[in-house]
Amino acid sequence: MSVLRDVQHLSVHLAHPLAQFGLFMAASALMIWRLQAIEGKGFEGTVLGTLIMPYCSGFANLVFAFVMSRAGGKGSTVLENCIVNNVTNLTLILGLSTLFFGAATVNKKAPGKKKMPAQTQRLNRLDLLFTLVALFLFTGTLWALAKDGVLDFYDGLVLVGLFLFWQVLHVFEILKNNVRQNRGFHWSIVLDLLLIGVSAYGVYYSVDYLVEWVSHVKSPYIGVKDLGWLSGALMVLPNAFIALYYGYAGRQDIVVSSQVGDGHICIPMCIGLFALFDKITIPGFFQIGIYIIAGAAVLHFLSIALMGRLPRALGFVLVGGYAVFVYTGVVQQ
């Protein structure tokens, strides 16, 4: 009986928005911590930021899309969540990390590690440009498919197919790189994946509760109409942790690739998966969101292609772009 009372007591404490927010943050932090450990076990550099980290920092977006699919008719909210997430990653997160860590280039010596070889720097630079090219492709495809105002089952097939092809490319790249270096995956990755799985359940549990709470809360300030924006802002926080850690470590390549890679989870994966089961009606601020994503991607691409990094001055432009997005999507609505 005492065990049952303890479980009931714990469930009462967890049934609170702040407790669920704490659970979400703790689960996300645990997930990112184990991901960072995986870097030296067969996954390195921008591949880590492009293939592995997005599934964890973007897992909450996948969970949100799943939770919304159970209600039906929530496609616009899912699209809103994904657009807010992508714009925030590419403007606010990368803008602030550039302002605070703008002097950090990809050749800075990370704490406790050897200086990165020049050839590795060049390869990481090419990988970043390749990732940004994929961002152009995914965003442009979504823009073209949404011209009729609706995303249906066949549009979802196109988006999900593009994402799966992109992931397969990276899986083969990892396998080829390990063959070149005569290296395999360390057995302890299994333990890391188990911990990541526990974290994933914590993220699911907290997101499910918070969505339900916002949908029924009685407040003049927040409600179900704000769910897309609120969830998009919340799910950016794990990305901010990644940017803070790797920005401090001088790995701007992972900072950029992780933020762009997280965007790939939202566009096209989350949107495409939802469209397979329910039609998505395009919201009014969709166009400005797409334009800001594309504009930020162009600035990132040119900066990395010409200078090999994001200059500090670019941070002001990116943060300004986020302010325009919030004003257009929130203040004017």
PyMOL commands that set and color helices and strands:
alter all, ss='L'
color gray80, all
select helices_A, chain A and resi 2-14+17-38+45-57+59-71+75-101+118-148+153-180+189-216+224-234+237-248+252-277+286-307+312-331
alter helices_A, ss='H'
color red, helices_A
select strands_A, chain A and resi 150-151+280-281
alter strands_A, ss='S'
color yellow, strands_A
deselect
rebuild
show_as cartoon
